[in-house]
Amino acid sequence: MPKLKTRRAAAKRFKATGTGKIKRMKPYKSHLLESKSPKRKRNLRKAALVSKTMTEAVRNMCPYM
């Protein structure tokens, strides 16, 4: 069986945790930050987990994660 290619865009956006869950960063943190409250911006800093419904799609894009 041939090697599978990783989608590079997905590899840059997702990382695997030690238990095998997939971690992602939250969106909306790059621009138009003046109108967002400090609390909202602070919460956007934290990483989040990919939902169970999207986990399989991410694993297909990154087969060696």
N, C-alpha and C positions, 0 to 999 in steps of 0.2 A: 504494500500500500504506500502511495507517495506521501511525502510530508505535507502537512496542512499549513497554509499561510495564515499568519495573524493579521488582522486588520489593524494597521498602525495607529489610526485615529482612536480606536477603542483602547489599545494598549496604553496610550498616553493618558486616558481618562479614568481607567479603572485599575484597582489593585486588589489583590486577594488578602484576606485576613488569615491569621493562623488557623482558625477553625474552618476555613474554606468559604466564608461569606465574601461577598464582593462589595468593596468600599468605593464611594464616589464623592466628589465635591458638589456642593450646592450651587445652583446657577444664580444669576442676577447680582454678581458681586464685582462686575468689571467697570461699569460706568453709570452715570446718573445717580451718584451716591449722595449728593447733597439733600435730595428729597427723602432719603431713607433715614429712619431713626437709628441712633447708635445701637439700640437693643437689637433691631432687625439686622444691622450689619454684623454685629457680634455673633448672632446666631448663624449667619451665612458662612462664617469662618469654619465652622465645625464640619467634619466629614459626616456622611450619612451612608446607610446601607442601601444597596439596590433592592428593589422590591422582589418578592418571590416570583411574580409573574414575568419580570424582565430578566431574571437571573439566567435562565436557559439561553436567551438570545445573546447575552453578553458572553456566556461560555462558548457559544458557537463562534463568536467573533474572535475570541482569544482562547484557542484550544489548549495552549500550554500554560495557562495561568494557574 
